[in-house]
Amino acid sequence: MTGDLSSTGAAPSVFPALEALLPRVAKPVQYVGGELNARVRPWDGAQVRWALMYPDAYEVGLPNQGIQILYEVLNERPDALAERCYAVWPDLEALMREEGVPAFTVDQHRPLGAFDVLGISFSTELGYTNMLTALDLAGIPLHAADRDEHHPVVVAGGHAAFNPEPIADFVDVAAIGDGEEVVGDITDVVKAWKAAGRPGGRAELLLRLAETPGCYVPSLHRVVYDADGAIAEVAPTNPRVPRTVQKRTTVDLDAWPYPKTPLVPMAETVHERASVEIFRGCTRGCRFCQAGMITRPVRERSLRGIGEMVDAAVRTSGFDEVGLLSLSSADHSEIAEITKGLADRYEGTNTSLSLPSTRVDAFNIDLANEISRNGRRSGLTFAPEGGSERIRRVINKMVSEEDLIRTVSEAFAQGWRQVKLYFMCGLPTEEDDDVVQIADMAHNVIRAGRAASGSNDVRCTISIGGFVPKPHTPFQWAAQAHPDVVDARLRKLRRAVNKLGRSSRQIGMRYHDGQPSLIEGLLARGDRRVGRVIERVWREGGRFDGWTEHFSYQRWVDACTAELEPLGISLDWYTTRERDRDEVLPWDHLDSGLERDWLWDDWQDALAAREQDDCRWTPCFDCGVCPSTGTDIEVGPSGTTLLPLTPVKTVPANTGPRPGA
């Protein structure tokens, strides 16, 4: 069903038809809705209706903070409503096609085609094929050029939206940067256009959205290619359209305390906890980290704001774990006060704290003891990222092995028994020995753990992923390592671990082969021509490419051969080729705030293995973010305290919708 942009009637629920299919699929509970804290708004009372999609399975998508934040922000508006949807597994997809059931939301089971806006949040590029499945099941034309004013406006967001060119044919708008305020602006534009009688049709609506800060409309930019396949120019096709689109930045996080009432899942999910974002942005300058680059500058939430959010999350959800989230949570300037205050508040209850992202050089045992005061010690996780001191200088991850050993020794002496270490393989300038040294680091961790604890019952797990160069980072010019190179180095590492004798039995090794990483690299740094590859893969059965059991490397390789080689380019051209300084990159017209020259200079520093300091505590390095976003680094002391609230372990009655309501 489509047509809500020009229709005022209520969209009927598809649940009666869906319900008959659910006994025939795996995990049917993920499609029924009715979660605690779900929002149900009257359809006829809203002028603008959003469907918010996370293009992965319910178990991955429901805990996503971005979707939950926008879901609450939009539903607090009296003139709007928002419902959620997730990717359906292939078993249900097949049945839906057989029975003619369209893609639906889980809140009221309305068809996606009935909404004004379909917002899709991409944390990873490997969700692109799932987007095409949703569009097709919804009856929405795959190509934006084929849609009219009766179809929803398809808006892409999330980190992958900082280079939406590979999906430019499929999306109408890419929202760049923080979403809290831009979704309100998009709502206002759509509302005003509808109220005025939809003047100029869909073309005028897209022009108005292109004039909205942070909104990029790919169809209103023309791409010209050189004879060698590189981009010659990206230029707007209408004088009303800006040449470059600057990201949106939410300055005052305390003014946006979302989610206030976390969703409690109906089925098992990857994270069973309430999550509170304690700050946004990072200035550590890890050169591989797109999230750290594109979310600058650092904006801390105050102690009072954090305390109120944690209290609300615990009271309204009943979760017994609260994750304090950021890119490096222990870097909050008042993290000691936060953890002690929260540990004091919840001591003697079943509520525990966790810091899912922690750097070795920001971690200490006092901090660890506070977050584990309720007796939960599941293990410590750190991310050295590189096995050798040299490669850590290249990536600007200045974590010394001495610091790591000292930290884990203290932890083992205090009763911890497990440490997990994250690394990457295939980094720029990497050689075999940089990877093999990971085995020595793990061995030294085990040896230090035995000495500190007086016990042989200690474990170290090393987890290795393939490196993917990302846009808006110093490594955006780098050549990506071929999967054969990555896999060969991982085999050498496995042999090195096995040669450690008694220690090898206490070292676990988990890794991802290089093939999915190469395809992620294609999608991360691709241009509009990659869209035909995505569509071909999808038409040939590509679904859930982020899941090992569904991913087919050969399908992607074959699609690249068929679609790219007639154009004189290839999979390798997009991935294993190093770019030069003057090449126009597909995302150069999208402004993350970082100066291109600064990124290039940092790339040269990486090649010379020169590290860069954290600009929070040193003079400005002129990366360009603060002046371009009109803000500055915001760190404590915040001048506030955690409110001395007494936790009440009561869970409100389920006010979510009944299935099919």
C-alpha positions in Angstrom: 0.0 0.0 0.0 1.3 3.5 -0.9 -0.3 6.9 -1.0 -0.2 8.6 2.4 1.5 11.7 1.1 -1.7 12.4 -0.8 -4.2 10.5 1.3 -5.8 11.3 4.6 -7.4 7.9 5.4 -6.1 5.6 8.0 -3.8 2.8 6.9 -5.2 -0.6 7.8 -3.2 -3.0 9.9 -1.8 -6.0 8.1 -1.7 -8.1 11.3 -4.6 -10.3 10.4 -2.8 -11.5 7.3 0.6 -11.6 9.0 -0.7 -13.6 12.0 -1.6 -16.6 9.9 2.1 -16.7 8.7 3.8 -16.5 12.1 3.4 -20.2 13.1 5.4 -21.1 10.0 8.5 -18.9 10.7 11.4 -18.9 13.2 11.1 -16.5 16.2 7.7 -15.2 15.4 7.6 -13.1 18.5 10.0 -10.6 16.9 7.2 -9.4 14.5 4.3 -8.9 16.9 5.3 -5.7 18.7 3.8 -4.7 22.1 7.1 -4.1 23.8 7.2 -2.3 27.2 7.5 1.4 26.5 6.4 1.1 22.9 4.5 4.2 21.6 1.1 4.0 19.9 -0.2 7.2 18.4 -3.5 7.9 16.7 -2.9 7.6 13.0 -5.4 10.3 12.0 -4.1 12.8 14.6 -0.7 13.1 12.9 0.2 15.4 10.0 3.5 13.6 9.3 4.1 9.9 9.8 7.5 8.3 10.0 8.5 4.7 9.7 11.9 4.2 11.3 13.8 1.2 10.0 17.0 -0.5 11.3 17.9 -2.7 8.3 18.8 -5.8 10.3 17.1 -8.4 12.4 15.0 -7.4 15.4 17.5 -8.8 17.8 20.2 -6.4 16.5 17.9 -3.5 15.7 15.7 -3.1 18.7 18.6 -2.0 21.1 19.9 0.5 18.6 20.2 3.9 20.4 19.7 6.0 17.3 16.4 4.5 16.4 15.1 4.7 20.0 16.1 8.3 20.3 14.4 9.4 17.1 11.3 7.2 18.0 10.8 9.2 21.2 11.7 12.6 19.8 9.2 12.3 16.9 6.4 10.8 19.1 6.6 13.6 21.5 5.5 16.0 18.7 1.7 16.5 18.7 1.8 16.7 14.9 3.8 13.6 14.1 4.0 9.9 14.9 6.8 7.3 14.4 6.7 3.5 14.2 9.5 1.0 14.0 10.4 -1.7 11.5 13.2 -4.2 11.1 14.4 -6.5 8.4 12.4 -9.7 8.1 14.2 -13.0 7.9 14.1 -14.9 4.5 11.6 -17.4 5.8 9.0 -14.7 6.4 10.0 -12.7 3.3 9.1 -15.7 1.1 5.7 -16.2 2.8 4.9 -12.5 2.6 5.6 -12.6 -1.2 3.4 -15.7 -1.5 0.5 -14.1 0.4 0.9 -10.5 -0.7 1.6 -9.2 2.8 3.5 -5.8 2.5 6.5 -4.7 4.7 5.1 -3.5 8.0 5.9 -1.7 11.2 5.9 -3.7 14.5 4.0 -1.0 16.5 0.7 -1.0 14.6 1.6 -3.2 11.7 0.9 -0.5 9.2 2.3 -1.0 5.7 5.5 1.0 5.1 4.1 2.5 1.9 1.5 4.3 3.9 3.9 6.6 5.7 5.1 10.0 4.7 8.8 9.3 5.5 10.8 6.1 5.7 13.9 6.7 7.7 16.6 4.1 7.6 19.6 4.2 10.0 22.7 2.5 8.7 25.4 1.6 11.2 27.1 -0.6 8.6 27.1 -0.6 4.8 26.3 -4.3 4.8 22.6 -3.5 5.5 22.1 -2.0 2.0 20.6 -5.2 0.5 18.1 -5.4 3.4 16.9 -1.9 2.5 16.1 -3.1 -1.0 14.1 -6.0 0.4 12.0 -3.6 2.5 11.4 -1.2 -0.4 10.3 -4.0 -2.7 8.1 -5.7 -0.1 6.5 -2.3 0.6 5.7 -1.7 -3.0 7.9 1.4 -3.1 9.9 1.7 -6.3 13.6 0.8 -5.7 14.8 3.8 -7.7 14.1 7.2 -6.3 13.6 8.5 -9.8 10.6 6.3 -10.2 8.7 7.6 -7.1 6.0 10.2 -7.1 4.2 12.2 -4.5 2.3 9.2 -3.5 5.4 7.4 -2.2 7.2 7.9 1.1 10.4 10.0 1.1 13.2 7.6 1.8 15.8 9.2 4.2 19.1 7.5 5.0 20.9 8.3 8.3 23.6 6.9 10.5 27.3 6.8 10.1 27.2 5.2 6.7 25.2 8.2 5.4 28.4 10.2 5.4 29.0 8.5 2.0 25.6 7.7 0.6 26.7 7.6 -3.0 26.5 3.8 -3.4 22.8 4.0 -2.5 22.2 7.3 -4.3 19.8 5.7 -6.7 17.6 4.3 -3.9 17.3 7.0 -1.3 15.7 10.5 -1.7 17.6 12.2 1.1 20.7 11.5 3.3 20.7 13.2 6.7 24.3 13.9 7.6 25.3 14.0 11.3 23.3 14.0 14.5 19.6 13.3 14.0 17.8 14.8 17.0 17.1 18.1 15.4 17.2 17.4 11.7 14.2 14.9 11.9 12.2 17.8 13.3 13.2 20.0 10.5 12.3 17.4 7.9 9.0 16.9 9.6 8.3 20.7 9.4 9.2 20.8 5.7 6.9 17.8 4.8 4.1 19.2 7.0 4.2 22.6 5.4 4.4 21.2 1.9 1.3 19.0 2.5 -0.6 21.8 4.2 0.0 24.0 1.2 -1.5 21.4 -1.2 1.8 19.8 -2.2 2.9 22.5 -4.6 5.2 21.4 -7.3 4.8 17.8 -6.4 7.6 15.6 -5.3 10.2 17.6 -7.1 9.4 20.7 -5.1 9.4 18.7 -1.8 12.9 17.4 -2.6 14.2 20.9 -3.3 12.8 22.1 0.0 14.5 19.2 1.8 17.8 20.0 -0.1 17.6 23.5 1.4 17.3 22.1 4.9 20.7 22.1 6.8 22.2 18.6 7.0 20.0 17.2 4.2 21.7 15.9 1.0 19.4 15.0 -2.0 21.6 12.9 -4.4 19.2 13.4 -7.3 19.9 17.1 -7.2 23.7 16.6 -7.7 25.3 15.6 -11.0 28.4 13.4 -11.0 30.9 13.6 -14.0 33.6 11.0 -14.5 37.0 11.3 -16.1 38.2 8.9 -18.7 40.2 6.9 -16.1 37.1 6.2 -14.1 37.8 8.8 -11.3 35.3 11.5 -10.5 35.8 14.8 -12.3 33.1 16.8 -10.6 30.1 16.6 -8.3 27.9 19.7 -8.7 24.3 20.7 -7.9 21.7 20.8 -10.7 19.6 23.6 -9.3 20.7 27.0 -7.9 18.6 26.4 -4.8 20.8 23.5 -3.9 24.0 24.0 -1.9 27.3 22.8 -3.4 28.3 21.2 -0.1 26.2 19.8 2.7 27.4 20.3 6.2 26.7 17.8 9.0 24.3 18.6 11.8 25.7 18.8 15.4 23.6 18.5 18.5 25.5 20.9 20.9 23.7 20.5 24.3 23.2 16.8 25.0 21.4 17.6 28.3 18.7 19.2 26.3 18.1 15.9 24.5 17.8 13.3 27.3 16.8 10.4 25.1 15.8 7.6 25.3 13.8 8.5 28.4 11.9 5.1 28.4 14.0 2.4 26.8 12.2 -0.3 24.9 12.2 -3.7 26.5 12.3 -6.4 23.9 9.8 -9.2 23.4 12.5 -11.5 22.1 16.2 -12.0 23.0 18.4 -9.2 21.6 22.2 -8.6 21.4 22.1 -6.2 24.3 19.8 -6.8 27.3 20.4 -3.5 29.1 19.4 0.1 29.4 22.0 2.4 27.7 22.8 6.0 28.5 25.1 8.0 26.3 27.4 10.0 28.6 29.2 11.9 25.9 29.4 12.2 22.1 32.4 12.6 20.0 36.1 11.7 20.4 39.4 13.6 20.0 41.8 10.7 20.6 42.5 10.8 16.8 42.6 7.1 16.0 43.1 7.3 12.3 41.1 4.2 11.5 38.0 5.3 13.4 35.3 6.9 11.3 33.0 7.3 14.3 35.6 9.3 16.2 36.3 11.6 13.3 32.7 12.4 12.2 31.2 12.9 15.6 33.7 15.6 16.7 33.8 17.7 18.8 33.4 16.1 22.2 30.2 17.1 24.0 29.8 15.7 27.5 26.5 15.2 29.3 26.5 16.7 32.8 26.5 14.6 36.0 23.0 15.6 36.8 21.8 14.8 33.2 23.4 11.4 33.4 22.0 10.6 36.9 18.5 11.6 35.8 18.7 9.5 32.6 20.0 6.4 34.5 17.3 6.7 37.1 14.5 7.1 34.5 15.9 4.1 32.5 16.0 1.8 35.5 12.6 2.8 36.8 10.8 2.5 33.4 12.4 -0.6 32.0 13.3 -2.9 34.8 16.7 -3.7 33.2 19.3 -4.8 35.8 22.2 -3.4 33.8 23.0 0.1 32.6 25.6 0.7 30.0 27.4 4.0 30.1 28.0 4.6 26.4 30.4 6.7 24.3 33.3 6.0 22.0 35.6 5.8 25.1 33.5 6.0 28.2 36.3 6.3 30.7 37.4 9.5 29.0 34.5 11.5 30.4 36.2 14.1 32.5 34.0 13.2 35.5 33.9 9.5 35.1 35.1 8.8 38.6 32.2 10.9 40.1 29.7 9.3 37.7 30.7 5.7 38.6 31.0 6.3 42.3 27.7 8.2 42.5 25.8 5.5 40.5 27.5 2.7 42.4 26.5 4.3 45.7 22.9 4.8 44.5 22.4 1.2 43.4 24.5 -0.7 45.9 22.5 -3.5 47.4 20.2 -3.7 44.4 20.4 -6.0 41.3 21.4 -3.0 39.1 24.9 -3.1 37.7 26.9 -0.7 35.6 29.0 -1.4 32.5 31.5 0.6 30.4 31.3 -1.1 27.0 34.1 1.0 25.5 37.2 1.6 27.6 40.8 2.5 26.7 43.7 1.0 28.6 45.2 4.4 29.4 41.9 5.8 30.8 41.2 2.7 32.9 42.1 2.1 36.5 41.2 -0.4 39.2 39.2 2.1 41.2 37.0 2.6 38.2 36.7 -1.2 37.7 35.8 -1.8 41.3 33.0 0.9 41.2 31.3 -0.6 38.1 31.5 -4.1 39.5 30.5 -3.2 43.1 27.4 -5.4 42.8 29.6 -8.4 42.3 29.5 -8.8 38.5 32.9 -9.4 37.0 32.3 -10.7 33.6 35.7 -9.8 32.3 37.6 -6.8 31.0 37.8 -5.7 27.4 40.4 -3.5 25.8 41.3 -2.6 22.2 45.0 -2.2 21.5 44.0 -2.6 17.7 47.6 -3.3 16.6 50.0 -5.9 17.7 53.3 -3.9 17.5 54.3 -0.6 18.9 55.1 0.6 15.3 51.7 -0.2 13.9 50.0 1.5 16.9 51.9 4.7 16.1 50.7 4.4 12.5 47.0 4.2 13.6 47.6 6.7 16.4 46.5 4.2 19.0 49.1 4.9 21.6 48.5 2.1 24.0 51.9 0.7 25.2 52.2 -3.0 26.0 53.6 -1.9 29.4 50.4 0.0 30.2 48.3 -3.0 29.2 50.3 -5.4 31.3 50.3 -3.1 34.3 46.5 -2.7 34.0 45.6 -6.4 33.6 48.1 -7.3 36.4 46.2 -5.1 38.8 42.9 -6.5 37.5 44.0 -10.1 37.9 45.3 -9.3 41.4 41.8 -7.9 42.3 40.0 -11.0 41.2 39.3 -10.7 37.5 40.1 -13.8 35.5 39.3 -12.9 31.9 40.6 -10.3 29.5 39.5 -9.8 25.9 41.7 -7.9 23.4 40.5 -6.5 20.1 42.8 -6.1 17.1 42.7 -5.3 13.4 44.5 -7.0 10.5 45.3 -5.4 7.2 46.2 -1.9 8.5 48.1 0.5 6.3 51.9 -0.3 6.2 51.2 -3.5 8.1 53.7 -6.4 7.8 53.4 -10.0 8.9 55.3 -9.4 12.1 52.9 -6.6 13.2 50.2 -9.3 13.4 52.3 -12.1 14.7 53.3 -10.0 17.7 49.7 -10.2 18.9 50.6 -13.7 20.1 53.4 -12.4 22.2 51.1 -9.8 23.8 48.5 -12.4 24.7 51.2 -14.6 26.1 52.5 -11.8 28.3 49.0 -11.1 29.5 48.6 -14.7 30.6 52.0 -14.7 32.3 51.2 -11.5 34.1 47.8 -12.8 35.1 49.3 -15.9 36.6 51.9 -14.0 38.6 49.4 -11.4 39.9 46.6 -13.8 40.8 48.7 -16.7 42.0 46.5 -18.9 39.9 46.7 -20.6 36.5 43.0 -20.0 36.0 43.2 -16.9 33.8 42.2 -16.4 30.2 42.9 -14.0 27.3 40.7 -13.9 24.2 42.1 -12.1 21.1 39.5 -11.0 18.6 40.7 -9.8 15.2 38.7 -8.1 12.5 39.7 -7.0 9.0 40.5 -3.3 8.6 38.2 -1.2 6.3 39.3 2.3 5.2 36.5 4.7 5.8 35.5 8.1 4.4 36.3 11.2 6.4 39.3 9.6 8.1 43.0 10.0 7.3 42.9 6.4 5.9 40.3 7.4 3.2 43.2 7.4 0.7 44.7 4.1 1.8 44.8 0.8 -0.1 42.8 -1.9 1.5 44.5 -5.3 2.1 43.3 -8.1 -0.1 41.5 -11.0 1.7 44.3 -13.4 0.7 46.8 -11.2 2.6 44.6 -10.8 5.6 43.8 -14.6 5.8 47.5 -15.5 5.4 48.5 -13.3 8.3 45.7 -14.7 10.5 47.0 -18.2 9.7 50.5 -17.1 10.8 49.1 -15.7 14.0 47.2 -18.9 14.7 50.5 -20.9 14.3 52.3 -18.4 16.6 49.6 -18.8 19.3 49.8 -22.6 19.0 53.6 -22.5 19.6 53.2 -20.8 23.0 53.0 -24.1 24.8 51.0 -24.1 28.0 49.8 -20.5 27.5 48.2 -21.4 24.2 45.5 -23.4 26.0 44.5 -20.2 27.9 44.4 -18.0 24.8 41.2 -18.0 22.7 41.3 -16.6 19.2 38.3 -15.3 17.2 38.6 -13.7 13.9 36.7 -12.7 10.7 38.1 -13.6 7.4 39.0 -10.8 5.0 36.2 -11.3 2.4 33.3 -9.5 4.1 35.7 -6.7 5.0 36.6 -6.2 1.3 32.9 -5.9 0.3 32.3 -3.5 3.2 35.3 -1.5 1.8 33.6 -1.4 -1.6 30.4 -0.1 -0.1 32.1 2.4 2.2 34.3 4.1 -0.4 32.2 3.5 -3.5 30.4 6.0 -5.8 27.1 5.9 -7.6 28.2 3.2 -10.0 28.3 0.7 -7.1 24.6 1.0 -6.8 24.1 -1.3 -9.8 26.3 -3.9 -8.0 24.1 -3.7 -4.8 21.0 -4.1 -6.9 22.3 -7.1 -8.8 23.4 -8.8 -5.6 20.0 -8.3 -4.1 18.2 -9.6 -7.2 20.4 -12.7 -7.0 19.4 -13.4 -3.4 21.7 -11.2 -1.3 20.2 -10.7 2.2 21.7 -10.1 5.6 25.2 -9.6 4.3 26.4 -8.8 7.8 25.7 -12.4 8.9 28.3 -15.0 8.0 25.7 -17.7 7.2 24.0 -15.5 4.7 27.0 -13.6 3.1 28.3 -14.8 -0.2 31.6 -13.3 -1.3 31.4 -15.0 -4.7 28.0 -13.3 -5.4 29.5 -9.9 -4.8 32.6 -10.7 -6.9 30.5 -11.9 -9.8 28.2 -8.8 -9.6 31.2 -6.5 -9.6 32.6 -8.3 -12.7 29.3 -8.0 -14.5 28.4 -4.5 -13.6 31.8 -2.6 -13.2 34.2 -4.1 -15.7 32.1 -2.8 -18.7 32.6 0.6 -17.2 36.4 0.2 -17.1 36.6 -0.2 -13.3 36.6 -3.1 -10.9 36.3 -4.3 -7.3 40.0 -3.8 -6.8 39.8 -0.3 -8.3 37.5 0.6 -5.4 39.3 -1.3 -2.6 43.0 -2.3 -3.0 44.0 0.9 -4.9 45.6 3.8 -3.0 44.2 7.2 -3.9 46.4 10.3 -4.5 45.9 13.7 -2.9 44.2 15.4 -5.9 41.6 12.6 -6.6 38.0 13.8 -6.1 36.5 11.4 -3.5 32.8 10.5 -3.8 32.1 12.2 -0.5 34.1 15.4 -0.9 30.9 17.4 -1.2 29.7 16.2 2.2 31.3 18.2 5.0 32.0 16.3 8.2 33.7 19.4 9.6 37.2 18.1 9.1 39.5 20.0 6.8 40.6 17.8 3.8 44.2 19.2 4.1 44.3 18.3 7.8 43.2 14.7 7.0 45.9 14.5 4.3 48.6 15.7 6.6 47.5 13.2 9.2 47.7 10.5 6.5 51.3 11.5 5.9 52.0 11.4 9.6 50.6 7.9 9.7 52.9 6.7 6.9 55.8 8.1 8.9 54.5 6.5 12.1 54.1 9.8 13.9 51.5 10.0 16.6 49.1 12.9 17.3 48.0 14.0 20.7 44.4 14.4 22.1 43.4 18.0 21.4 41.2 18.1 24.5 44.3 18.5 26.6 46.7 20.1 24.1 46.6 23.1 21.8 44.2 23.0 18.8 45.5 21.1 15.7 43.2 23.0 13.4 41.2 20.0 12.2 38.4 22.4 11.3 35.5 20.9 13.2 34.9 23.5 15.9 34.6 26.6 13.7 32.7 24.7 11.0 30.1 23.4 13.4 29.9 26.6 15.5 30.7 24.9 18.7 33.7 23.8 20.8 34.9 20.9 22.9 32.7 20.7 25.9 34.1 18.9 29.0 33.6 19.1 32.7 33.6 19.9 35.5 29.9 20.4 34.7 29.2 22.1 38.0 26.4 19.7 38.8 26.1 16.6 41.0 24.3 13.3 40.7 20.9 13.7 42.3 20.7 11.5 45.5 17.8 9.5 44.2 16.8 6.3 45.8 16.2 3.6 43.2 12.7 2.0 43.2 12.7 -1.4 41.6 9.2 -1.3 40.2 8.3 -1.9 36.6 5.2 -0.1 35.2 2.4 -2.0 33.6 2.9 -2.7 29.9 1.4 0.2 28.0 2.5 -1.0 24.6 0.2 -1.9 21.9 -1.6 -5.2 21.5 -0.6 -7.2 18.4 -2.7 -6.0 15.5 -4.1 -3.1 17.4 
